[in-house]
Amino acid sequence: MGWQHGRFTNITVGGDDISEYTNTSEMTRGAAGHDVTGYGKNAEVHTGGLKNGQFTCGGTYDNTEATGPHAVLDPLVGTVVEIVRQPEGPGTGKPEQTFDALLTQYVETNPVADNVTWSAQFTISDDVVETTQA
């Protein structure tokens, strides 16, 4: 079994690489379920429906005017944008996921005794394309 360290993960949102500001991310994939039970059954019968998913990420706030998370993500709230996720980092033969997602929430947290942090929540829109980097 091969292990992969999370520190190599690379994330691009709308063409902007936000990896250096990101220290956590999570991709959740799921599907709708449908009850198709007919008369005479003793138990429910289910079938799968449309796929769905969420993508979240967050990290340490950086007020860099053009490339920091606020400058990149805040203007995208409410829009669908392309995300490229490389869970093992960039490199030939490594996996890559490309998908469109609606940015539903961008949050900045300002604790009194710590660094400002940020988080973003996306709803995946349409299929996730899984490829191997060339």
N, C-alpha and C positions, 0 to 999 in steps of 0.2 A: 504494500500500500504506500503510495506516495503522499507526502505531506507538503502543503504549500503555505508559506508565511503570508499573512495578509498585507504586510507592508509594501508588497510589490504591486498591489492593485492600482490600476490607472482608470480615471473617470474623466470623460469629456462631455460637456453639456453645451449643445448648440455650437460646437466647434471650439469651445474654450476649455482647456485642460485645467480642472480644478483640483487635481490630485494633491498638490503640495499643501492645500488648505484643508484637506479631508483626512480625518482619522477614524472614521467609521462609515460603513455602508452596508446595506442589506437589500437583497432582492428576493421578493416573495412571489411565487407563481402559484396559480390556482385555477379552478374551473367552477363554473356554475353547475349545480346538480338539479336534476328534474325527477320528480316523483311520477312514475309511469305505471303505478299499481292499478291493476284492473280488478273487477269484481271477482270474488271467489278466492282471493289470495289470503294467506295467513300472515304475511309479512310484506313490508313495503318493497317495491322494486324501483331501482334508480338507474338513471342513465346520465352520462356526462353531457355538459353543455359547452357554451363558449368559454374559452380560456380568459383569465384575467390576471392582474398582478399589480404589485406596488414596488416602488424603488425608493429607498430613503438613504440619505447621506448627511453627514455633518462634520464639523471640525472646529478649528480655531479661526476666529474672525481675523481678517486682515483688511485694512482700509485702503489697500492698493487701489488707486483710482480706476485702472483699466482691467485688471486681472483678478482682483480679490473676489471672494464669494458674494459680497453685497453688490458690487458692480455687475457681476455676471448674472446672478440669480434673481435679484429683486425685480428687475424689469421684465422677467419672464413669467411672473406669477399670472396664472390664468391662460397661459399659452401652451401649445403643444410644441415640443422641441425634440431634436434627435439626441439620444444619449448613446455613447459608446463606452462599454464596460469591459475592461481587460482584467479579469480576476487574478491572473498570474503575472500581470504586467505586460509590457510590450515585448514582442520577440517572435521570430519565426517559429511556427509550430504550436504556439500558445493559443488558448481559446479567446474568442472575442464575441461579445453580444452587442448587437446594434438594435435599437428600438426607439420608437417615438413614445413620448410620455407627456402628460399634462401636469405641469407644476401647480399643485393644489395648495401648497403651503410653504412659505419661507419664514423661518423664525430666527431672531437674534436674541440671545440670552445674556444679560449683564449682571453677573453676581458681584457683590460688593468686594469680595476678597479673592477674586480669581479672574482669569482672562475671559473676555467676551467670546462666546461660542455661537455657532449657527447650525441650523438643520434645515433640510428641505425634504418635502414629501411629494412624490410623483405617482400618478396613476398611469400604468402602461396602456398605450393605445395601439391596438392591432398586434400583429405577431412579433415575437422576438426572433431576430435572425442570428442563429448560432453558426459561427465560422471559425476556421483556424487561420491565424495570421500568416500571411505570406512573407 
